[in-house]
């Protein structure tokens, strides 16, 4: 089961009067660059279910509005941040844009709210949360995974670590609730003085109905932001090995990001472009259709906070060949097919078996659905809202 730790709600007469009107929630997506991260999607999924009980507004860069409204409908949307091209390159321009958003969020008159919910722990969202955390305003944030343990001294890594340290320092002071989605992150935050609340990234099980991969042709999918940590190049290397055993196999690469164009060029150099379809960013219904038409999800990520794409594939009954990560082991156990990170040969061998062995694919389809069923987004949304309103009620009467 998901592990949100709820607190009992105890209302005073005064707070009951205040609760007669729906609490106002402001969601900040100020670290949004391009596409939709698993964390962003989780907040949008649960907020869609919160709307029955609370008023929801959002503040985000303008390029996020279309996606946000596809989850939340016609909610009040406030613009903050530039839509200029180039931010997704994760280079100096993005760093400067993050600084600009953080400064603007710190000085601008933001919409009033009873609760501000930050979609990330990075500085733009942390700055917006800090700006709004005044008397009777509760700050809530999500921390899916920490990047402080990354090795290397590249400018991108150094900047990312600094941004994270600053964001966490702000949240430690101003956030009344910090949700985490895995045990290592929870332990790391506890060591920094936080009291994290354990949750899970909810899966829309009603939309992700189980299919029968054993009846499908050897088609696979990769679904992720195309950043270096997602193993985009490893996916192409593994696919070149898969094709040696299964020449008619086909792979759909879903997502955008800085690693996409280098991966396209790499596939061309390997002579396997004919077997790969580059789908780019797709809307949720199209992503669900792609999963249902796939016999395998290829997920060679080196770093995950929860593994939304893995969870969605398992919920759809699609076997997953991934690098074995502690967080995936914690959440999904033996339901996914795991290779040692960096072992492309083993990853390809697992993919080949799932694509060619019908009984193997059917067995892992059942295992995957069983593992995913404990993370029903309806339950997770209810539990998270109970925690938030409990803390908000306590803050309102103290």
C-alpha positions in Angstrom: 0.0 0.0 0.0 1.0 3.6 -0.3 2.5 4.9 2.9 1.1 8.4 3.5 1.1 9.0 7.2 -2.1 10.8 8.0 -2.9 12.7 11.1 -6.3 12.9 12.7 -8.3 16.0 12.0 -9.5 17.9 15.0 -11.5 21.0 14.2 -12.2 23.9 16.5 -15.5 25.9 16.2 -13.5 28.7 14.6 -11.8 26.5 12.1 -15.1 24.8 11.3 -16.5 28.1 10.2 -13.4 28.8 8.1 -13.7 25.3 6.6 -17.3 26.0 5.4 -15.6 27.6 2.4 -13.3 25.5 0.4 -9.6 26.0 1.2 -7.6 27.8 -1.5 -4.7 25.8 -2.9 -2.1 27.4 -5.2 0.1 24.9 -7.0 3.5 26.1 -8.2 5.2 24.6 -11.3 8.0 27.1 -11.4 10.8 24.6 -12.2 8.9 23.5 -15.4 11.1 23.4 -18.5 9.6 21.2 -21.3 7.5 18.2 -21.3 6.0 16.7 -18.2 8.1 15.1 -15.4 6.8 12.3 -13.3 6.6 14.6 -10.3 4.6 17.2 -12.2 2.2 14.6 -13.4 1.7 13.2 -9.9 0.7 16.6 -8.5 -1.6 17.2 -11.4 -3.3 13.8 -11.0 -3.9 14.2 -7.3 -4.9 17.9 -7.6 -7.6 16.9 -10.1 -9.1 14.7 -7.4 -8.6 17.4 -4.7 -10.8 19.8 -6.6 -14.0 18.3 -5.2 -12.8 19.6 -1.7 -10.6 22.6 -2.4 -10.3 25.5 -4.8 -7.2 25.0 -7.1 -5.2 27.7 -8.9 -1.7 27.3 -10.5 1.3 29.5 -11.2 3.6 28.3 -13.9 5.5 29.4 -17.1 3.1 29.8 -20.0 4.3 26.8 -21.9 2.9 24.6 -19.1 -0.7 25.8 -19.2 -2.0 23.5 -22.0 -0.8 20.4 -20.2 -1.9 21.6 -16.8 -5.5 22.3 -18.1 -5.6 18.9 -19.7 -5.5 17.5 -16.1 -7.3 20.2 -14.1 -9.7 21.8 -16.6 -10.4 25.5 -16.5 -8.6 26.6 -13.3 -7.2 30.0 -12.6 -3.6 30.1 -14.1 -1.1 32.8 -13.3 2.0 33.3 -15.5 5.5 33.4 -14.1 8.6 32.6 -16.2 9.8 33.0 -19.8 8.7 30.7 -22.6 11.8 31.4 -24.6 13.4 28.5 -26.5 16.5 26.8 -25.3 15.6 26.2 -21.6 15.3 22.5 -22.1 19.0 22.3 -23.0 19.8 22.2 -19.3 22.6 24.7 -19.9 23.5 28.2 -18.8 20.3 29.7 -20.2 18.2 27.4 -18.0 20.3 28.2 -15.0 19.7 31.9 -15.6 16.0 31.3 -16.2 15.8 29.5 -12.8 17.5 32.4 -11.1 15.1 34.9 -12.8 12.0 32.9 -11.8 13.2 32.5 -8.2 13.9 36.3 -7.9 10.5 37.1 -9.5 8.7 34.7 -7.2 10.4 36.3 -4.2 9.4 39.9 -4.9 6.2 39.6 -6.8 2.7 39.8 -5.3 1.5 36.3 -5.7 -2.1 35.1 -5.5 -3.3 34.6 -1.9 -3.9 31.0 -0.8 -4.5 29.0 2.3 -2.1 26.3 1.1 0.8 26.6 -1.4 1.9 23.3 -2.9 5.3 23.3 -4.7 5.7 20.7 -7.4 9.5 20.4 -6.8 12.2 21.3 -4.3 14.2 23.4 -6.7 14.8 27.1 -6.1 12.0 28.7 -8.2 9.3 26.6 -6.5 11.0 27.0 -3.1 11.1 30.8 -3.5 7.4 30.9 -4.5 6.5 28.8 -1.4 8.5 31.0 0.9 6.9 34.1 -0.5 3.4 32.8 0.3 4.1 31.1 3.7 2.6 33.8 5.9 0.2 33.5 8.8 -2.5 31.0 7.9 -0.7 29.8 4.8 0.7 26.3 4.8 3.6 25.4 2.6 3.7 21.9 1.1 6.4 20.5 -1.1 7.4 17.2 -2.9 11.0 15.9 -2.9 11.2 12.8 -5.2 14.9 12.3 -5.2 18.1 14.1 -4.3 20.9 14.9 -6.8 23.5 15.7 -4.2 25.1 12.3 -4.5 25.9 12.7 -8.2 29.6 12.5 -9.0 31.6 14.7 -11.3 32.4 18.4 -11.4 30.8 19.4 -14.7 29.2 22.9 -14.6 25.7 21.4 -14.9 26.3 19.0 -11.9 27.8 21.8 -9.8 25.0 24.1 -10.5 22.3 21.5 -9.9 23.8 20.6 -6.5 23.9 24.2 -5.5 20.4 24.8 -6.7 19.2 21.8 -4.7 21.0 22.9 -1.5 19.5 26.3 -1.6 16.0 25.0 -2.4 16.2 22.5 0.5 17.4 25.2 2.9 14.4 27.3 2.0 11.9 24.4 2.4 13.4 23.4 5.7 12.5 26.8 7.0 9.1 27.4 5.4 7.5 24.1 4.4 5.0 22.6 6.9 4.7 19.3 4.9 7.4 17.7 2.8 6.2 14.5 0.9 8.9 12.0 -0.2 8.4 8.9 -2.3 11.2 6.5 -1.3 13.1 5.4 1.7 16.6 6.8 0.8 15.2 10.3 0.2 13.3 10.1 3.4 16.4 9.1 5.4 18.5 11.8 3.7 16.0 14.5 4.5 15.6 13.4 8.1 19.4 13.8 8.4 19.0 17.4 7.3 16.4 18.2 9.9 13.2 17.5 8.0 10.3 15.4 9.2 9.2 13.9 5.8 5.9 12.3 5.1 6.1 9.1 3.0 3.8 9.0 0.0 3.8 7.3 -3.5 3.3 8.6 -7.0 -0.3 7.6 -7.7 -1.2 5.5 -10.8 -4.4 6.1 -12.7 -5.4 2.4 -12.6 -8.8 3.0 -14.2 -7.1 4.4 -17.4 -4.1 2.0 -17.3 -6.0 -1.2 -18.0 -4.1 -4.5 -18.3 -3.4 -5.8 -21.8 -2.1 -9.0 -23.2 1.5 -8.4 -24.3 2.0 -12.0 -25.3 -0.4 -11.4 -28.2 1.4 -8.4 -29.6 4.2 -8.2 -32.2 7.8 -7.4 -30.9 7.2 -3.7 -30.3 8.7 -1.8 -27.4 8.6 1.7 -25.9 10.9 4.1 -24.1 8.9 6.8 -22.1 10.9 9.5 -20.3 12.3 12.9 -20.4 15.4 12.6 -22.6 18.0 13.7 -20.1 21.3 12.0 -19.5 20.2 10.2 -16.3 17.4 8.4 -18.2 19.9 6.3 -20.1 18.8 7.4 -23.6 22.1 6.3 -25.2 22.0 3.0 -23.4 18.5 2.4 -24.8 19.8 2.8 -28.3 22.8 0.6 -27.6 20.6 -2.1 -26.2 18.2 -1.8 -29.1 20.9 -2.4 -31.6 21.6 -5.7 -29.8 17.9 -6.6 -29.7 17.7 -6.2 -33.4 20.4 -8.8 -33.9 18.1 -11.4 -32.3 14.7 -9.9 -33.4 15.1 -8.1 -36.7 11.5 -7.1 -37.0 11.4 -5.5 -33.6 10.3 -1.8 -33.4 10.9 0.8 -30.7 8.9 4.0 -30.0 11.0 6.7 -28.2 8.6 9.0 -26.3 9.8 12.2 -24.8 11.8 15.3 -25.4 15.0 16.7 -23.9 18.6 17.5 -24.6 19.6 13.9 -25.3 17.1 13.3 -28.1 19.0 14.7 -31.0 22.3 13.0 -30.0 20.4 9.8 -29.7 18.8 10.2 -33.1 22.3 10.7 -34.6 23.7 7.7 -32.7 20.9 5.5 -34.1 21.7 6.7 -37.6 25.4 5.8 -37.1 24.4 2.3 -35.9 22.2 1.9 -38.9 19.1 1.1 -36.8 17.0 4.2 -37.5 14.5 2.2 -39.6 13.4 0.4 -36.4 12.8 3.5 -34.2 10.0 6.0 -34.2 10.7 9.3 -32.4 7.4 10.3 -31.1 8.4 13.4 -29.1 6.1 14.6 -26.3 2.7 13.0 -26.5 -0.5 13.7 -24.6 -1.7 11.3 -21.9 -4.2 9.4 -24.1 -1.6 8.8 -26.8 1.0 7.7 -24.2 -1.5 5.2 -22.8 -2.2 3.9 -26.3 1.5 3.5 -27.0 1.9 1.4 -23.8 -1.1 -0.8 -24.7 0.4 -1.4 -28.1 3.8 -2.3 -26.6 5.1 -5.7 -25.5 7.9 -4.1 -23.4 9.0 -0.9 -21.8 12.8 -0.3 -22.0 13.8 1.9 -19.1 17.6 2.1 -18.6 17.5 5.0 -16.2 20.4 5.6 -13.8 18.4 7.7 -11.3 14.7 7.6 -10.3 12.7 9.2 -7.5 9.8 6.8 -8.0 9.7 5.5 -11.5 6.4 6.8 -12.9 6.9 5.3 -16.4 7.9 2.0 -14.9 4.8 2.0 -12.7 2.5 3.0 -15.5 3.8 0.2 -17.8 3.4 -2.4 -15.0 -0.1 -1.1 -14.4 -0.8 -1.6 -18.1 0.5 -5.2 -17.9 3.6 -4.3 -19.9 6.8 -6.1 -18.9 9.6 -3.7 -18.0 13.4 -4.2 -18.7 15.2 -1.6 -16.6 18.4 -1.0 -14.7 18.1 -2.4 -11.2 17.8 0.6 -8.8 17.1 0.5 -5.0 14.0 2.6 -5.4 12.5 0.3 -8.1 13.3 -2.7 -5.9 11.6 -1.0 -3.0 8.5 -0.2 -4.9 8.1 -3.1 -7.4 10.3 -5.9 -6.2 10.6 -8.7 -8.7 7.8 -7.4 -10.9 10.3 -5.8 -13.3 13.3 -7.3 -15.2 16.5 -5.8 -13.8 20.0 -5.5 -15.1 23.0 -4.0 -13.4 23.2 -0.3 -14.3 25.4 0.0 -17.4 25.1 -3.6 -18.4 23.6 -3.0 -21.9 24.1 -6.6 -23.0 22.1 -8.0 -20.1 19.4 -5.4 -20.6 19.1 -6.4 -24.3 18.9 -10.1 -23.4 16.0 -9.4 -21.0 14.3 -7.4 -23.7 14.7 -10.1 -26.2 13.1 -12.7 -23.9 10.1 -10.5 -23.2 9.7 -9.8 -26.9 9.9 -13.4 -28.0 8.8 -15.7 -25.1 5.0 -15.5 -24.8 4.6 -17.4 -21.5 7.4 -15.2 -20.0 5.7 -12.0 -21.1 2.3 -13.2 -19.8 3.7 -14.1 -16.4 5.5 -10.7 -16.0 2.4 -8.9 -17.2 0.4 -10.4 -14.3 3.2 -9.7 -11.8 3.4 -6.1 -12.9 -0.2 -5.4 -12.6 -0.3 -6.9 -9.1 2.7 -4.8 -8.0 1.1 -1.6 -9.4 -2.4 -2.0 -7.9 -1.2 -0.8 -4.4 -0.5 2.7 -5.8 -4.0 3.7 -6.9 -4.0 7.5 -7.4 -7.4 7.9 -5.9 -6.2 6.5 -2.6 -2.9 8.4 -2.7 -4.8 11.7 -3.4 -7.2 11.1 -0.5 -4.3 10.3 1.9 -2.2 13.3 0.9 -5.1 15.7 1.2 -5.9 14.4 4.7 -2.3 15.1 5.8 -2.4 18.6 4.2 -5.7 19.6 5.7 -4.8 18.2 9.1 -1.6 20.4 9.2 -3.5 23.4 7.8 -6.1 23.1 10.5 -3.4 22.9 13.2 -1.6 26.0 11.7 -4.8 27.9 11.6 -5.6 27.6 15.3 -2.1 28.1 16.7 
